[in-house]
Amino acid sequence: MSVGLQRLREEPDLIRRGALDKGEDAALVDRALELDARRRRLLGEADGLKAERNRASKQVGDAIRGGAAPDGPRVAAFRAASVAAGERIAALDAEAAAVEAELEDALLRIPNPADPDVPVGDADANVVVRTWGDLLPRAGAGPDGPWERKPHWDVAEALGIIDLERGAKVAGSGFPVYRGAGAALQRALIDFFLGVHTRENGFTEIWPPAVVNAASARGTGQIPDKEDQMYVITRDELYLVPTAEVPVTNLHRDEIFEPDALPVRYAAYTPCFRREAGAAGKDTRGILRVHQFDKVEMVLFERPEASGEALEWMTGRAEDLLRRLGLAYRVLLMATRDMGFVQAKKYDLEVWAPGVERWLEVSSCSNFRDYQARRMAIRYRPAPGAKPELVHTLNGSGLALARVVAAILETYQRPDGSVVVPEPLRATLGTDTLLPS
């Protein structure tokens, strides 16, 4: 389950309002409450019958010890009562198990209520929290006169660094091939992101599997909410990871952190796979919406009282990477219907791409509070010997590469077709300029 039963019982109006704010079916809240009440009635009736069966069994022994014939009518009546009670208990237990399964499914489908400071509404209600950098225009002045910045796909083609056609031949549309300096640029960005996170931000690097089982996908909320967006290896009942969040958060499923262990901060690189990319023909040119892309993810396990501050800190770490790359960006506080099913609060970071004159999302930083931890039974002890409590989980892109690459190509292109390499990447690439092939 995700929404705790105790909270559901105590704050049904808040949970119902939270579902409506996210555009979800609030009727599930009432259904879950009905199932919970029914399950408790069944368990109560079964407990009463168990006591009745115990009394009947005791009466059998008492009667025989009192001189009644073991096969006499009195003993037979007590035995019949015990058997009848046992049969009814079995039926009640089976019914309670079925209700429990239905309740569990309903709880999995109730969204995490948003924090009170999250704006209610769709994408139009998103709030720009801050911006950084100058928004370069598409048209500019070059040494030989006016010129116009090209979209990243034209820049990449001229440089010979991204091959969309051969990627489509190998795997289908939405699976780009990076070659030469393009492949090196991917590697340089991954190394830069992981290096900053591990050497400066205190993250432990993780290199996780690129597939997960159903329990892991369910734990972070990918299923049942996003199951249709995931690639499934049906023969082995595995899923290709949509983000490193899924395997990394599940590292501590069914575990208890000791009092001095938190916070735990991980940074992990994985390829990411999304079936829905480029749906309905939107943004299918270039690498803005692809089925496979690379990303470095930040995953945090925090004490509940520290998770709000941790979200701000983590978002700042993603911003720092964009500033070092010299990419203009903005931070959005996402509204309830644009933030996702499992998030309590989410910031999106968008970079400015002057070649297409658009904002491109390159990071989402989210606080799930105890929603995921309840699914995965991840707990901590507030003090030595104390009763375990649920941790808070957070994650954020630090950063997603495909759109960062697009923004770099559009921001740093020059009239002669070359692209200046951002300073943090030059040592790895071995050059400060990418030249047309």
VEXPA-765092 format. One record per residue (C-alpha): z, y, x; residue number from 1. Coordinates in nm, 4 decimals. Example, Ala and Ser with C-alpha at 12.3 -4.5 7.8 and 13.67 -1.06 7.14 Angstrom:
2
+----------+----------+----------+-------+
!       pz !       py !       px ! kolba !
+----------+----------+----------+-------+
!   0.7800 !  -0.4500 !   1.2300 !     1 !
!   0.7140 !  -0.1060 !   1.3670 !     2 !
+----------+----------+----------+-------+
This chain:
437
+----------+----------+----------+-------+
!       pz !       py !       px ! kolba !
+----------+----------+----------+-------+
!   0.0000 !   0.0000 !   0.0000 !     1 !
!  -0.0422 !   0.3633 !   0.1013 !     2 !
!   0.1485 !   0.5734 !  -0.1484 !     3 !
!   0.5050 !   0.4388 !  -0.1432 !     4 !
!   0.6373 !   0.2886 !  -0.4665 !     5 !
!   0.9562 !   0.4888 !  -0.4427 !     6 !
!   0.7631 !   0.8136 !  -0.4118 !     7 !
!   0.5332 !   0.7077 !  -0.6949 !     8 !
!   0.8332 !   0.6494 !  -0.9206 !     9 !
!   1.0091 !   0.9701 !  -0.8216 !    10 !
!   0.7099 !   1.2079 !  -0.8022 !    11 !
!   0.4371 !   1.0741 !  -1.0345 !    12 !
!   0.3226 !   1.4231 !  -1.1326 !    13 !
!   0.2767 !   1.5241 !  -0.7678 !    14 !
!   0.0792 !   1.2053 !  -0.6906 !    15 !
!  -0.1297 !   1.2520 !  -1.0045 !    16 !
!  -0.1995 !   1.6158 !  -0.9181 !    17 !
!  -0.2892 !   1.5156 !  -0.5633 !    18 !
!  -0.5489 !   1.2684 !  -0.6908 !    19 !
!  -0.7038 !   1.5274 !  -0.9232 !    20 !
!  -0.7143 !   1.7868 !  -0.6441 !    21 !
!  -0.9166 !   1.5416 !  -0.4342 !    22 !
!  -1.1514 !   1.4596 !  -0.7202 !    23 !
!  -1.0158 !   1.1072 !  -0.7606 !    24 !
!  -0.9186 !   0.9129 !  -1.0726 !    25 !
!  -0.5614 !   1.0074 !  -1.1627 !    26 !
!  -0.5520 !   0.7235 !  -1.4165 !    27 !
!  -0.4815 !   0.4913 !  -1.1241 !    28 !
!  -0.1405 !   0.6550 !  -1.0909 !    29 !
!  -0.0495 !   0.5663 !  -1.4491 !    30 !
!  -0.1940 !   0.2182 !  -1.4049 !    31 !
!   0.0152 !   0.1649 !  -1.0919 !    32 !
!   0.3296 !   0.2806 !  -1.2735 !    33 !
!   0.2561 !   0.0402 !  -1.5611 !    34 !
!   0.1995 !  -0.2485 !  -1.3194 !    35 !
!   0.5185 !  -0.1643 !  -1.1301 !    36 !
!   0.7219 !  -0.1628 !  -1.4525 !    37 !
!   0.5628 !  -0.4894 !  -1.5638 !    38 !
!   0.6273 !  -0.6549 !  -1.2286 !    39 !
!   0.9933 !  -0.5507 !  -1.2382 !    40 !
!   1.0289 !  -0.6858 !  -1.5928 !    41 !
!   0.8797 !  -1.0186 !  -1.4885 !    42 !
!   1.1032 !  -1.0412 !  -1.1830 !    43 !
!   1.4076 !  -0.9530 !  -1.3920 !    44 !
!   1.3242 !  -1.2178 !  -1.6501 !    45 !
!   1.2655 !  -1.4741 !  -1.3764 !    46 !
!   1.6012 !  -1.3884 !  -1.2156 !    47 !
!   1.7745 !  -1.4372 !  -1.5514 !    48 !
!   1.6086 !  -1.7742 !  -1.5984 !    49 !
!   1.7054 !  -1.8789 !  -1.2475 !    50 !
!   2.0670 !  -1.8089 !  -1.3345 !    51 !
!   2.0208 !  -2.0064 !  -1.6573 !    52 !
!   1.8688 !  -2.2969 !  -1.4650 !    53 !
!   2.1564 !  -2.2931 !  -1.2197 !    54 !
!   2.4046 !  -2.3024 !  -1.5071 !    55 !
!   2.2216 !  -2.5976 !  -1.6639 !    56 !
!   2.2168 !  -2.7857 !  -1.3342 !    57 !
!   2.5897 !  -2.7214 !  -1.2913 !    58 !
!   2.6532 !  -2.8410 !  -1.6455 !    59 !
!   2.4777 !  -3.1697 !  -1.5662 !    60 !
!   2.7106 !  -3.2310 !  -1.2748 !    61 !
!   3.0198 !  -3.1171 !  -1.4650 !    62 !
!   2.9351 !  -3.3444 !  -1.7600 !    63 !
!   2.8839 !  -3.6507 !  -1.5427 !    64 !
!   3.2030 !  -3.5826 !  -1.3508 !    65 !
!   3.3775 !  -3.5438 !  -1.6875 !    66 !
!   3.2744 !  -3.8937 !  -1.7929 !    67 !
!   2.9494 !  -3.8357 !  -1.9765 !    68 !
!   2.6843 !  -4.1034 !  -1.9322 !    69 !
!   2.4122 !  -3.9947 !  -1.6894 !    70 !
!   2.1508 !  -4.1003 !  -1.9424 !    71 !
!   2.3411 !  -3.9797 !  -2.2448 !    72 !
!   2.2254 !  -3.7135 !  -2.4888 !    73 !
!   2.4566 !  -3.4417 !  -2.3579 !    74 !
!   2.3355 !  -3.4736 !  -1.9988 !    75 !
!   1.9764 !  -3.5061 !  -2.1191 !    76 !
!   2.0059 !  -3.1763 !  -2.3081 !    77 !
!   2.1344 !  -2.9963 !  -2.0001 !    78 !
!   1.8542 !  -3.1452 !  -1.7881 !    79 !
!   1.5913 !  -3.0469 !  -2.0438 !    80 !
!   1.7221 !  -2.6900 !  -2.0403 !    81 !
!   1.7004 !  -2.6839 !  -1.6598 !    82 !
!   1.3435 !  -2.8203 !  -1.6597 !    83 !
!   1.2331 !  -2.5745 !  -1.9297 !    84 !
!   1.3805 !  -2.2868 !  -1.7358 !    85 !
!   1.2055 !  -2.4051 !  -1.4185 !    86 !
!   0.8696 !  -2.4246 !  -1.5912 !    87 !
!   0.9095 !  -2.0764 !  -1.7344 !    88 !
!   1.0159 !  -1.9453 !  -1.3916 !    89 !
!   0.7015 !  -2.0905 !  -1.2344 !    90 !
!   0.4855 !  -1.9231 !  -1.4980 !    91 !
!   0.6648 !  -1.5904 !  -1.4513 !    92 !
!   0.6332 !  -1.6114 !  -1.0715 !    93 !
!   0.2580 !  -1.6754 !  -1.1003 !    94 !
!   0.2160 !  -1.3837 !  -1.3400 !    95 !
!   0.4270 !  -1.1588 !  -1.1167 !    96 !
!   0.2131 !  -1.2530 !  -0.8151 !    97 !
!  -0.1036 !  -1.1588 !  -1.0024 !    98 !
!   0.0490 !  -0.8278 !  -1.1112 !    99 !
!   0.1655 !  -0.7640 !  -0.7529 !   100 !
!  -0.1885 !  -0.8128 !  -0.6227 !   101 !
!  -0.3296 !  -0.5756 !  -0.8846 !   102 !
!  -0.0578 !  -0.3224 !  -0.8051 !   103 !
!  -0.1333 !  -0.3447 !  -0.4337 !   104 !
!  -0.5021 !  -0.2798 !  -0.4999 !   105 !
!  -0.4214 !   0.0181 !  -0.7237 !   106 !
!  -0.1931 !   0.1694 !  -0.4606 !   107 !
!  -0.4659 !   0.1360 !  -0.1964 !   108 !
!  -0.6975 !   0.3414 !  -0.4195 !   109 !
!  -0.4570 !   0.6313 !  -0.4782 !   110 !
!  -0.5378 !   0.9112 !  -0.2293 !   111 !
!  -0.2904 !   1.0774 !   0.0018 !   112 !
!  -0.1768 !   1.4037 !  -0.1615 !   113 !
!  -0.2738 !   1.7113 !   0.0386 !   114 !
!  -0.0125 !   1.9337 !   0.2005 !   115 !
!   0.0944 !   2.2361 !  -0.0075 !   116 !
!  -0.0887 !   2.4835 !   0.2190 !   117 !
!  -0.4257 !   2.3079 !   0.1816 !   118 !
!  -0.6688 !   2.5032 !  -0.0417 !   119 !
!  -0.7688 !   2.3282 !  -0.3646 !   120 !
!  -1.1394 !   2.2874 !  -0.4295 !   121 !
!  -1.4663 !   2.1741 !  -0.2740 !   122 !
!  -1.6402 !   2.2928 !   0.0435 !   123 !
!  -1.6640 !   2.6457 !  -0.0939 !   124 !
!  -1.2833 !   2.6674 !  -0.0776 !   125 !
!  -1.2645 !   2.5838 !   0.2953 !   126 !
!  -1.0911 !   2.8578 !   0.4933 !   127 !
!  -1.2099 !   2.9878 !   0.8313 !   128 !
!  -0.8903 !   2.9986 !   1.0371 !   129 !
!  -1.0354 !   3.1461 !   1.3574 !   130 !
!  -1.3557 !   3.1802 !   1.5578 !   131 !
!  -1.4329 !   3.2009 !   1.9294 !   132 !
!  -1.7358 !   3.3164 !   2.1248 !   133 !
!  -2.0503 !   3.5159 !   2.0515 !   134 !
!  -2.3000 !   3.3781 !   1.7988 !   135 !
!  -2.6303 !   3.3861 !   1.9837 !   136 !
!  -2.9336 !   3.4648 !   1.7664 !   137 !
!  -3.2412 !   3.2461 !   1.7550 !   138 !
!  -3.4644 !   3.5301 !   1.8730 !   139 !
!  -3.3888 !   3.6942 !   2.2040 !   140 !
!  -3.5317 !   3.8913 !   2.4916 !   141 !
!  -3.6529 !   3.7071 !   2.7990 !   142 !
!  -3.7787 !   3.8318 !   3.1361 !   143 !
!  -4.1365 !   3.8228 !   3.0067 !   144 !
!  -4.0635 !   3.9685 !   2.6637 !   145 !
!  -3.9289 !   3.8415 !   2.3314 !   146 !
!  -3.8769 !   3.4676 !   2.2879 !   147 !
!  -3.7290 !   3.2383 !   2.0306 !   148 !
!  -3.4820 !   2.9595 !   2.0897 !   149 !
!  -3.6100 !   2.6155 !   1.9974 !   150 !
!  -3.4225 !   2.3494 !   1.8021 !   151 !
!  -3.2608 !   2.0869 !   2.0196 !   152 !
!  -3.5175 !   1.8179 !   1.9385 !   153 !
!  -3.7975 !   2.0297 !   2.0833 !   154 !
!  -3.5885 !   2.1130 !   2.3903 !   155 !
!  -3.4992 !   1.7466 !   2.4414 !   156 !
!  -3.8625 !   1.6398 !   2.4086 !   157 !
!  -3.9737 !   1.8934 !   2.6677 !   158 !
!  -3.6993 !   1.7769 !   2.9046 !   159 !
!  -3.7788 !   1.4109 !   2.8362 !   160 !
!  -3.4113 !   1.3247 !   2.7806 !   161 !
!  -3.3972 !   1.1870 !   2.4231 !   162 !
!  -3.6407 !   0.9297 !   2.2848 !   163 !
!  -3.6089 !   0.9054 !   1.9073 !   164 !
!  -3.9343 !   0.7157 !   1.8608 !   165 !
!  -3.8439 !   0.4266 !   2.0885 !   166 !
!  -3.4912 !   0.4177 !   1.9483 !   167 !
!  -3.6424 !   0.3709 !   1.6032 !   168 !
!  -3.8653 !   0.0948 !   1.7404 !   169 !
!  -3.5689 !  -0.0888 !   1.8882 !   170 !
!  -3.3116 !  -0.0467 !   1.6081 !   171 !
!  -3.4448 !   0.1806 !   1.3330 !   172 !
!  -3.4208 !   0.5526 !   1.2637 !   173 !
!  -3.0912 !   0.7151 !   1.3513 !   174 !
!  -3.0437 !   0.5239 !   1.6772 !   175 !
!  -3.1451 !   0.7635 !   1.9562 !   176 !
!  -3.2183 !   0.6570 !   2.3120 !   177 !
!  -3.0919 !   0.8887 !   2.5867 !   178 !
!  -3.2817 !   0.8655 !   2.9130 !   179 !
!  -3.2589 !   1.0167 !   3.2589 !   180 !
!  -3.0642 !   1.3415 !   3.2505 !   181 !
!  -2.9915 !   1.2805 !   2.8818 !   182 !
!  -2.8052 !   0.9588 !   2.9608 !   183 !
!  -2.6286 !   1.1327 !   3.2496 !   184 !
!  -2.5303 !   1.4171 !   3.0172 !   185 !
!  -2.3675 !   1.1684 !   2.7784 !   186 !
!  -2.1761 !   1.0096 !   3.0657 !   187 !
!  -2.0715 !   1.3478 !   3.2037 !   188 !
!  -1.9365 !   1.4647 !   2.8684 !   189 !
!  -1.7385 !   1.1441 !   2.8131 !   190 !
!  -1.5920 !   1.1676 !   3.1633 !   191 !
!  -1.5091 !   1.5365 !   3.1168 !   192 !
!  -1.3360 !   1.4837 !   2.7817 !   193 !
!  -1.1346 !   1.1814 !   2.8953 !   194 !
!  -1.0444 !   1.3483 !   3.2242 !   195 !
!  -0.8991 !   1.6562 !   3.0558 !   196 !
!  -0.7115 !   1.4500 !   2.7993 !   197 !
!  -0.5567 !   1.2131 !   3.0504 !   198 !
!  -0.4961 !   1.4424 !   3.3480 !   199 !
!  -0.3934 !   1.7586 !   3.1631 !   200 !
!  -0.2925 !   1.6715 !   2.8066 !   201 !
!  -0.0754 !   1.3662 !   2.8656 !   202 !
!  -0.2907 !   1.1096 !   2.6843 !   203 !
!  -0.3068 !   0.7446 !   2.7858 !   204 !
!  -0.6665 !   0.6240 !   2.8002 !   205 !
!  -0.7592 !   0.3233 !   2.5851 !   206 !
!  -1.0837 !   0.1271 !   2.5998 !   207 !
!  -1.0728 !  -0.0582 !   2.2655 !   208 !
!  -1.3005 !  -0.3167 !   2.1009 !   209 !
!  -1.6058 !  -0.1832 !   1.9200 !   210 !
!  -1.5398 !  -0.4169 !   1.6261 !   211 !
!  -1.2378 !  -0.4555 !   1.3997 !   212 !
!  -1.1227 !  -0.7036 !   1.1394 !   213 !
!  -1.0646 !  -0.6272 !   0.7713 !   214 !
!  -0.6904 !  -0.5763 !   0.8180 !   215 !
!  -0.7575 !  -0.3022 !   1.0736 !   216 !
!  -1.0178 !  -0.1302 !   0.8561 !   217 !
!  -0.7781 !  -0.1438 !   0.5620 !   218 !
!  -0.4921 !  -0.0106 !   0.7717 !   219 !
!  -0.6553 !   0.3218 !   0.8534 !   220 !
!  -0.8105 !   0.3594 !   0.5080 !   221 !
!  -1.1752 !   0.2762 !   0.5810 !   222 !
!  -1.1564 !   0.0087 !   0.3127 !   223 !
!  -1.1669 !   0.0180 !   0.0221 !   224 !
!  -1.2515 !   0.3915 !   0.0369 !   225 !
!  -1.5368 !   0.3927 !   0.2929 !   226 !
!  -1.6442 !   0.0284 !   0.2996 !   227 !
!  -2.0047 !   0.1093 !   0.2047 !   228 !
!  -2.0331 !   0.3428 !   0.5041 !   229 !
!  -1.9465 !   0.0741 !   0.7603 !   230 !
!  -2.1693 !  -0.1770 !   0.9347 !   231 !
!  -2.0471 !  -0.5291 !   0.8565 !   232 !
!  -2.0908 !  -0.8370 !   1.0737 !   233 !
!  -2.0764 !  -1.0703 !   0.7739 !   234 !
!  -2.0903 !  -1.3980 !   0.9667 !   235 !
!  -1.7706 !  -1.3167 !   1.1554 !   236 !
!  -1.6070 !  -1.0887 !   0.8949 !   237 !
!  -1.5916 !  -0.7970 !   1.1377 !   238 !
!  -1.6822 !  -0.4288 !   1.1133 !   239 !
!  -1.8478 !  -0.2060 !   1.3750 !   240 !
!  -1.6083 !   0.0816 !   1.4411 !   241 !
!  -1.6925 !   0.4122 !   1.2691 !   242 !
!  -1.4507 !   0.5818 !   1.5111 !   243 !
!  -1.1981 !   0.4803 !   1.7771 !   244 !
!  -0.9262 !   0.5850 !   1.5310 !   245 !
!  -0.9515 !   0.2431 !   1.3645 !   246 !
!  -0.8860 !   0.0068 !   1.6586 !   247 !
!  -0.6529 !   0.2440 !   1.8439 !   248 !
!  -0.4212 !   0.3213 !   1.5497 !   249 !
!  -0.4028 !  -0.0502 !   1.4718 !   250 !
!  -0.2756 !  -0.1274 !   1.8221 !   251 !
!   0.0753 !  -0.0749 !   1.6834 !   252 !
!   0.0317 !  -0.2382 !   1.3432 !   253 !
!   0.3510 !  -0.4245 !   1.2411 !   254 !
!   0.5452 !  -0.2735 !   1.5329 !   255 !
!   0.8581 !  -0.0605 !   1.5682 !   256 !
!   0.8822 !   0.2204 !   1.8244 !   257 !
!   1.2204 !   0.2623 !   1.9906 !   258 !
!   1.3922 !   0.6055 !   1.9678 !   259 !
!   1.2689 !   0.7401 !   2.3022 !   260 !
!   0.9091 !   0.6143 !   2.2682 !   261 !
!   0.7602 !   0.8936 !   2.0577 !   262 !
!   0.5329 !   1.0763 !   2.0790 !   263 !
!   0.2625 !   0.8276 !   2.1781 !   264 !
!  -0.0753 !   0.9842 !   2.2548 !   265 !
!  -0.3951 !   0.7909 !   2.3198 !   266 !
!  -0.7481 !   0.9018 !   2.4087 !   267 !
!  -1.0325 !   0.6556 !   2.3682 !   268 !
!  -1.4094 !   0.6509 !   2.3989 !   269 !
!  -1.6223 !   0.4295 !   2.1740 !   270 !
!  -1.9697 !   0.4231 !   2.0335 !   271 !
!  -1.9409 !   0.4967 !   1.6599 !   272 !
!  -2.1478 !   0.3456 !   1.3799 !   273 !
!  -2.2031 !   0.5049 !   1.0371 !   274 !
!  -2.4409 !   0.3633 !   0.7758 !   275 !
!  -2.4558 !   0.6789 !   0.5644 !   276 !
!  -2.5961 !   0.9043 !   0.8364 !   277 !
!  -2.9073 !   1.0929 !   0.7317 !   278 !
!  -2.8666 !   0.9944 !   0.3671 !   279 !
!  -3.1184 !   1.1412 !   0.1220 !   280 !
!  -3.3257 !   1.2764 !   0.4105 !   281 !
!  -3.0716 !   1.5425 !   0.5079 !   282 !
!  -3.0649 !   1.6609 !   0.8704 !   283 !
!  -3.2742 !   1.3666 !   0.9856 !   284 !
!  -3.4543 !   1.5561 !   1.2616 !   285 !
!  -3.3048 !   1.5325 !   1.6067 !   286 !
!  -2.9518 !   1.3994 !   1.6559 !   287 !
!  -2.7524 !   1.5882 !   1.3929 !   288 !
!  -2.7068 !   1.2863 !   1.1664 !   289 !
!  -2.7439 !   0.9490 !   1.3348 !   290 !
!  -2.6232 !   0.5957 !   1.2728 !   291 !
!  -2.4846 !   0.5546 !   1.6262 !   292 !
!  -2.3204 !   0.8221 !   1.8358 !   293 !
!  -2.0565 !   0.8508 !   2.1076 !   294 !
!  -1.7154 !   1.0070 !   2.0626 !   295 !
!  -1.3843 !   1.0513 !   2.2408 !   296 !
!  -1.0947 !   1.0240 !   1.9973 !   297 !
!  -0.7353 !   1.1443 !   2.0161 !   298 !
!  -0.4745 !   0.9322 !   1.8323 !   299 !
!  -0.1112 !   1.0395 !   1.7972 !   300 !
!   0.2043 !   0.8659 !   1.6732 !   301 !
!   0.4750 !   1.1206 !   1.5955 !   302 !
!   0.8158 !   1.1653 !   1.4385 !   303 !
!   0.7755 !   1.2997 !   1.0832 !   304 !
!   0.9411 !   1.6323 !   1.1622 !   305 !
!   0.6984 !   1.6894 !   1.4541 !   306 !
!   0.3654 !   1.5945 !   1.2969 !   307 !
!   0.2816 !   1.9398 !   1.1586 !   308 !
!   0.3184 !   2.1017 !   1.4993 !   309 !
!   0.1362 !   1.8077 !   1.6591 !   310 !
!  -0.1691 !   1.8706 !   1.4400 !   311 !
!  -0.1889 !   2.2293 !   1.5639 !   312 !
!  -0.1457 !   2.1160 !   1.9254 !   313 !
!  -0.4134 !   1.8470 !   1.8967 !   314 !
!  -0.6587 !   2.0881 !   1.7349 !   315 !
!  -0.5974 !   2.3244 !   2.0250 !   316 !
!  -0.6884 !   2.0511 !   2.2721 !   317 !
!  -1.0271 !   2.0043 !   2.1047 !   318 !
!  -1.0818 !   2.3820 !   2.1027 !   319 !
!  -1.0056 !   2.4000 !   2.4737 !   320 !
!  -1.2926 !   2.1616 !   2.5494 !   321 !
!  -1.5368 !   2.3777 !   2.3542 !   322 !
!  -1.4203 !   2.6914 !   2.5313 !   323 !
!  -1.4646 !   2.5266 !   2.8714 !   324 !
!  -1.8182 !   2.4306 !   2.7711 !   325 !
!  -1.8813 !   2.7894 !   2.6624 !   326 !
!  -1.9811 !   2.6945 !   2.3077 !   327 !
!  -1.9048 !   2.9371 !   2.0254 !   328 !
!  -1.7055 !   2.7677 !   1.7514 !   329 !
!  -1.4960 !   2.8147 !   1.4404 !   330 !
!  -1.1983 !   2.6271 !   1.2961 !   331 !
!  -1.1954 !   2.5452 !   0.9241 !   332 !
!  -0.8970 !   2.4411 !   0.7147 !   333 !
!  -1.0575 !   2.1892 !   0.4833 !   334 !
!  -1.0100 !   2.2070 !   0.1066 !   335 !
!  -0.8802 !   1.9104 !  -0.0924 !   336 !
!  -1.2174 !   1.7756 !  -0.2045 !   337 !
!  -1.3779 !   1.8214 !   0.1374 !   338 !
!  -1.1056 !   1.6682 !   0.3531 !   339 !
!  -1.1150 !   1.2970 !   0.2792 !   340 !
!  -0.9181 !   1.0334 !   0.0931 !   341 !
!  -0.6448 !   0.9608 !   0.3458 !   342 !
!  -0.5784 !   1.2990 !   0.5102 !   343 !
!  -0.2864 !   1.5214 !   0.4157 !   344 !
!  -0.4292 !   1.8122 !   0.6148 !   345 !
!  -0.7479 !   1.8464 !   0.8167 !   346 !
!  -0.9152 !   2.1007 !   1.0422 !   347 !
!  -1.2864 !   2.0824 !   1.1221 !   348 !
!  -1.4250 !   2.2386 !   1.4388 !   349 !
!  -1.7850 !   2.3565 !   1.4161 !   350 !
!  -2.0021 !   2.4822 !   1.7014 !   351 !
!  -2.2774 !   2.7377 !   1.6620 !   352 !
!  -2.6266 !   2.6025 !   1.7304 !   353 !
!  -2.8569 !   2.9060 !   1.7715 !   354 !
!  -3.1799 !   2.7033 !   1.7750 !   355 !
!  -3.1273 !   2.6001 !   1.4129 !   356 !
!  -2.8887 !   2.8878 !   1.3353 !   357 !
!  -2.6296 !   2.6560 !   1.1899 !   358 !
!  -2.2705 !   2.5472 !   1.2335 !   359 !
!  -2.2394 !   2.1849 !   1.3465 !   360 !
!  -1.9212 !   1.9821 !   1.3013 !   361 !
!  -1.8061 !   1.8322 !   1.6319 !   362 !
!  -1.4425 !   1.7509 !   1.5558 !   363 !
!  -1.2103 !   1.6698 !   1.2694 !   364 !
!  -0.8362 !   1.6829 !   1.3394 !   365 !
!  -0.6167 !   1.5254 !   1.0735 !   366 !
!  -0.2548 !   1.4580 !   0.9863 !   367 !
!  -0.2094 !   1.1484 !   0.7701 !   368 !
!   0.1708 !   1.1749 !   0.7588 !   369 !
!   0.3058 !   0.8280 !   0.6673 !   370 !
!   0.0021 !   0.7207 !   0.4595 !   371 !
!  -0.1618 !   0.5036 !   0.7258 !   372 !
!   0.1696 !   0.3930 !   0.8767 !   373 !
!   0.2770 !   0.2447 !   0.5438 !   374 !
!  -0.0434 !   0.0412 !   0.5267 !   375 !
!   0.0085 !  -0.0839 !   0.8814 !   376 !
!   0.3894 !  -0.1074 !   0.8795 !   377 !
!   0.4192 !   0.1145 !   1.1882 !   378 !
!   0.7771 !   0.2365 !   1.2160 !   379 !
!   1.0255 !   0.3906 !   1.4600 !   380 !
!   1.4012 !   0.4005 !   1.5016 !   381 !
!   1.5365 !   0.7567 !   1.4739 !   382 !
!   1.8344 !   0.6482 !   1.6869 !   383 !
!   1.9479 !   0.3300 !   1.8658 !   384 !
!   2.0346 !   0.0666 !   1.6064 !   385 !
!   1.9161 !   0.2863 !   1.3181 !   386 !
!   1.7131 !   0.1536 !   1.0279 !   387 !
!   1.3396 !   0.1806 !   1.1063 !   388 !
!   1.1405 !   0.4543 !   0.9321 !   389 !
!   0.7668 !   0.5149 !   0.9016 !   390 !
!   0.5997 !   0.7172 !   1.1763 !   391 !
!   0.3361 !   0.9819 !   1.1149 !   392 !
!  -0.0151 !   0.9199 !   1.2471 !   393 !
!  -0.2734 !   1.1796 !   1.3471 !   394 !
!  -0.6158 !   1.1739 !   1.5022 !   395 !
!  -0.8882 !   1.4113 !   1.6091 !   396 !
!  -1.2291 !   1.4077 !   1.7723 !   397 !
!  -1.2063 !   1.5254 !   2.1253 !   398 !
!  -1.5105 !   1.5475 !   2.0974 !   399 !
!  -1.8110 !   1.3926 !   1.9173 !   400 !
!  -2.1045 !   1.3996 !   2.1548 !   401 !
!  -2.4284 !   1.4092 !   1.9570 !   402 !
!  -2.3804 !   1.7549 !   1.8085 !   403 !
!  -2.2167 !   1.8862 !   2.1262 !   404 !
!  -2.5348 !   1.7858 !   2.3096 !   405 !
!  -2.7450 !   1.9603 !   2.0445 !   406 !
!  -2.5376 !   2.2780 !   2.0779 !   407 !
!  -2.5598 !   2.2713 !   2.4589 !   408 !
!  -2.9392 !   2.2371 !   2.4523 !   409 !
!  -2.9762 !   2.5214 !   2.2019 !   410 !
!  -2.7169 !   2.7517 !   2.3614 !   411 !
!  -2.8148 !   2.7117 !   2.7266 !   412 !
!  -3.1951 !   2.6918 !   2.7004 !   413 !
!  -3.3981 !   2.9538 !   2.8857 !   414 !
!  -3.7432 !   3.0994 !   2.8145 !   415 !
!  -3.9037 !   2.8839 !   3.0863 !   416 !
!  -3.7925 !   2.5647 !   2.9067 !   417 !
!  -3.5080 !   2.4810 !   3.1428 !   418 !
!  -3.1464 !   2.4349 !   3.0306 !   419 !
!  -2.8450 !   2.5591 !   3.2248 !   420 !
!  -2.5784 !   2.2891 !   3.2660 !   421 !
!  -2.2274 !   2.3994 !   3.1590 !   422 !
!  -2.0067 !   2.4362 !   3.4653 !   423 !
!  -1.7636 !   2.1446 !   3.3909 !   424 !
!  -2.0553 !   1.8975 !   3.3884 !   425 !
!  -2.2405 !   2.0033 !   3.7025 !   426 !
!  -2.0567 !   1.7855 !   3.9525 !   427 !
!  -2.1230 !   1.4690 !   3.7524 !   428 !
!  -2.4858 !   1.5582 !   3.6812 !   429 !
!  -2.5444 !   1.6770 !   4.0359 !   430 !
!  -2.7342 !   1.9869 !   3.9223 !   431 !
!  -2.6821 !   2.3167 !   3.7463 !   432 !
!  -3.0162 !   2.3142 !   3.5653 !   433 !
!  -3.2200 !   2.0625 !   3.3608 !   434 !
!  -3.5935 !   2.1161 !   3.4142 !   435 !
!  -3.8817 !   2.0203 !   3.1833 !   436 !
!  -4.0416 !   1.6907 !   3.2775 !   437 !
+----------+----------+----------+-------+
